[in-house]
């Protein structure tokens, strides 16, 4: 089954996903009886889930089971885990089974009042994306795809550095909930063991000298599995997930709540004080610091040593032509030796 067809008809597949989430073996007959459908329909639903990247083991005469148990995303559980002060700022909360993109869906909606926020999470994104419109692969149960919509009365000074502040917030949440040490790769990637654990995508809808809505998307790899890992590698990225980092039981609902808590507090701090309060933590987790890097921009390629970020969040790189700063660009670490 194609990915497009698998994502287009989610109802039965979603229910089967919920029944398999405990990681136990479930017979096709029991699944069919529980849903009031034929075993053939269950077989098709299993195929749809596998097409979305889920690892489902099928054992003859026994049934089906997930490669590992998962906790389905649950909007009530996420909201209940929010701190009271952050929950008081929440306007709208939603968890969807399948969307093209949580960021795109929030951007298309009416913005929340200033100082309030909406959030939207999805088990599967048919058109999830990262920087430069790169695809973001996330099987149901295997990742956390979360977007937060926030409105400012006016865009804060230095708003281009907001993604760096959000990176610090995401790092705090991951280390608190999953005990996972995280590095930050400029400008908006979450790394662990020199591989990509997640990413941040911030999109803006604003009027000149007026209100501004930002949508902050965070994606975290929880349990990609072998098939999705290979697909990500084919795009030129080496991924890692929480399972590989020793956190197979990390509760995605708890992690979502922690991310929302940290990001909401972080956005308020950024609006009041800018990047300064986040800079020491960012520097301590800087995955590029001291490395030989290549920065690709529309003006060409620049090679040098990464020297951290400046007060505005620009990347500093020292090369043969001196120290240069970059507000945008594609950065790769060069092999040593």
N, C-alpha and C positions, 0 to 999 in steps of 0.2 A: 504493500500500500504506500502511495506517495505521501510525503510530509503534508502537502496541501490538503489531500483528502482526509488524512488522519486528524488534522487539526480542525477541519470544517464541521465534523459531526461528533461533538465531544460527549453528548449526554450519557450514553451507556458506558463509554470508555472511562469517563470520570467516575461513575459509580463502581465499576470494576476496580479501578485504581484504589478507591476507598476501601473495598473489601480485601484487596491484596496487601494493603499498607502494613499489616501486622507482621509480614514476613513469613507467615505460616503457609503450608500447602493447602490449597483450596481446589477441590475437584470441579471439573467443568459442569458436572451435574448439579452440584450444590450452588455454584455461582449462577447457573441458569435458573434454578428454582427460586433463588433469592431475589432475582430480578424479574421473574415472570417472563423469560424469553427462552428461545431455543439454544441448544449447545452450539449450534452454528453461529448464532449471533454473538455468543461469548467468544468463540474462536476469532471472529472478526474484530471484536473489541480488543482482544489480546494483541492481534496483529497491528491495530491502530496504535496501541501504547508502545509496542516495539518500534514502530515506524517513527515515533516521537523520540526515540533514544532510550527507552526504559529497558533495563536488563530483566527479563522475565524468563525463568526456567520452566520448561514444560517436561513433565515426567510421565511417560505412558502409564495408564491405569491408576495414576495417583492424582495428577492435576497440575496446577500452576502455582508458582511462588515468586516473589520478588527476590532479587539477589541479596537485598538487605531491606530491613524494615524501615519505613519512613513515617514521619508525622505529617499528614496533609496540612496545608496552610488553612488556617481557621481565623476569620476576622475577629470573632469574639475573644478567642484566646490571645490574639495579638493586642487588642485594645485593653484587655484585662491586665496585661503585663506592662502597660505604659505607666510611667510615674504619674502621680496625680496632677502635677503642674503641667506636664506635657499633654495629658489626656484632656485637660481643660481647654487647650488650644485646638483640639481636633474638631473639624467641621464634618468631614465625611470619610468613611473608611470602607474599603471594598477588597475582596479577594475574588478573582476570576479564575476560571479553569484555563481558558485559552484566549489570548489577545494577539494582535499584531505586535504591539509594543505598549508597555505600561506608560512610558514617557509620552508617546504620541497620543494615547487616550486621555491623559490628564491635560495635555496642552490644548486639546480640542474642547475642553470644558470651561465653564465659567470659573474665573479665578476666585479663591476664597478671600474673605476680608483680610486686610493687613493684620499680621500677627496671628493669623489662624492658618491651619494646614489641612490638606486632604492627603490620604495615601491610597495607593492601589498596588496590589501584588497579584501575580499570576503564576499558576503552575507551569504554564508553557507559553512561550512567545513565538509566534510564527515568523515575525520579522524583527526580532530583537537585534539591537545594534550597539556597537561601541563607537569609539572615535573614528572619524573619517568613513562613517557608514559601514564599518566592518560588521559582519554577522556575529551575533552572540548566541551560541548554542547552549540550550538548557533543557534537559529532559524533565518531565514531571517528577517531582520529588527529589531531583538531583541538583537543584540550584535554588537560590533565592533571587527572584526578580522583583524588585521593589522600587516604586517611585513615590516621591513626595512633592506635592505642589504647595508653594509658599508665595505670598504676596508681600511686597514692600511698598510703602507709600511713595518712595523714590529709590532708585537703584543705589546701593551704597557705593561710596568711593572705593576704587580698587576691586570692583566686582569680578574682574577677570581671575583673581586669585581665590575665588570661592571654592573651586574644585580642590585646591590644596587643603583648605580648612576642612572640607567634607572628608577628605582622605584621612586626616587625623581623627575625625569623629568615627569613621568606619573602623579604623585601627583600634580605637578604644573599645568599641563594641565587640569586635572579634576577640580581643585579648580577654575581655571580661567574661564573655559567655562561653567561648570555645577554648580558652587558654591557648590561643594560636598566636605565635609571634609573627607580626606582619611588617613588611617593608613597604615603603611608598616610592613608586617610580614616577618621576615627573612626566606629565602633569597630573595624571588621574588614574594610575593603575595601582592595584593592591598585589603585592608580591610576597611569596614565601619560598625559601630555598631557591631563590633566583628563578622561580617560575610564576606564571600569572595565576593568582588566586581569584581575582575579581577586578572590577573596574567601575568607574564613575562617569556618568554622562550628564552634564548640566545643559539645559536648553532654556532659552529666555523668550518671553513675549512681553514687550514693553512699548510704551508710548513716550514720545519725546518729552522730557522733563516732567513725566507723570508717573503713575503707578507702574509697577513691574511685577510680572509673575515669573518665577523660576520653577522649573521642574527638575528635581534632583533624582536621577536614576542610579541605583546601586545594584550590581549583579555580583553574586558570590557563588563560586563553584563548591557544592556540598559533596556530591557523589556522582561524578560524570560517568563512570564506567568506561570500559575499554573502547567501545565503539565510538562514543562521543569524543573521547580523548584523541583518538586517531583523526577524527574529522577536524578538531581544533588544530591539531598539529599540521594538517594539510594546508591551513591558512597561514602558516609560518609562526605560530605562537606555541610555546611550550606551556601547557596548563598544569595546574595542581589543584587538588580539592581537599576539603576538610577531612575526608576519610584517609587520604594519603598522609595527612599531617597528624593522624592519631586522634581525631575527633569524630568518630563515626556516629556518636550519639548526640551530636549538637542539635538541639531543638530549633528548627527553623522559625517557629512562632516566637520563641524567646529571643532569637537573634534578630528577627524583624523588629520586635519591640525595642530592643537595645539600640539598634541602628536609628530608629525614629527618635528615641529619647536623646541620643547623642547629637544627632543632626539638628533637631529643633533647637536644643540648647546652643549648639555651635553656630547656627544661623543667627540667633539673637546676639551672641557674642561678636560674631563677625560684623553685623550691622552696627554695633556700638563701637568696636575697637579695631576692626580690620584684621589683617593677618597676624599682627604682632604676637598675640597671645598663643597662636598655634605654631609659630616658627621654631621654637626649641624642640618640640616633639617631632615636627616634620624633619628637622635636621638630624635628630637621633635615629630616625627610621629611613633616611635617604638611601635608596638602593643604588643610586648612581655616584654618590660622593667618592671622589678619588679615582674613579674608573676612567679609562680611555673610552671616549664616546664619539659617535658620528651623529651630527645633527643635520637632518635633511630639511631644507626649506625651499620656497619658491625661488629664492635667490641662489640656491646651490647647496653644496655639502661643506660642512665645517667640522674639522676633527680637532679634538683636544681633550684636556682633562676636566671632568665635571667638578665644579667648585661650589656646589650647593645652589641655593636660591637667594635672591635679594629681597629687600623689604616689600617689593611689589609682587613677589612670586615668580619673577622671571628666572629662568635657568641660566647660571653663569658657567661658561666654558672657557678655559684658558688654552690657547693654541699658539702657534708660531707667530700669529699676527696680534697677539695680546689677548686680553680678557674681553669676551663678548657676552652679551645677554640676549636671551631668546624668550619671546612671549608666546611663540608657537613653533611647531616643528615636530618632526618624527625623530626620536632618539633611539639609537641602538648602541649596546655595549660592544666594544671591539675586543676581539680575542687578544690575550696577552701573549707576548713572546714573538 
